[in-house]
Amino acid sequence: MTEEEITALQDQLAEAQTEVDRLQTIAADREARAAHLEETLAQLREEQSQLSASLSEAQAQLSARDEELAARHEQVEGLQAGLKTAASKYRDALLASRPEVPPDLVSGETVEEVDQQLESALRMVAQLRGHLESQAQAMRVPTGAPVRRAPDISALSPAEKIVHGLSQQQR
């Protein structure tokens, strides 16, 4: 082998060594990246696990709240039914104590509504009673015989008036 060949081989060896160094640097860089990505992946999996646990806890709380809401809804419906029953009994008692009020004028699903309807009905009954009493007063006929008046002679002829006057003197 000649010196030129040795130099050429040494140059090739140097180039190959440079290429190996470059490839080793790239490999080390990629290994570092892979390690970093694996670390990041492990952190993300841990975070996902924590979020899954939080989600499960939130869903359990939501389910408990839904059950509580359903129970409260049933309780409200029961109270509303009881209120309607109490208002109906209150209405019946009021109407029994006030027979002058027509039952059709008093309605309502709460005690307050029944009270308002009753006040309105009582005002209407009072107005009707006053109106009927005033009509009765206007149509009232006095008891006993009517007052006696002299007969109306304005429609008689003069001769009839003379006869009537003479008959009155004889009595």
Buried (B, 14 or more C-beta within 10 A) or exposed (E): EEEEEEEEEEEEEEEEEEEEEEEEEEEEEEEEEEEEEEEEEEEEEEEEEEEEEEEEEEEEEEEEEEEEEEEEEEEEEEEEEEEEEEBBEBBEEBBEEEEEBEEEBBEBEBBEBBBEBBEEBBEEBEEEEEEEEEEEEEEEEEEEEEEEEEEEEEEEEEEEEEEEEEEEEEE
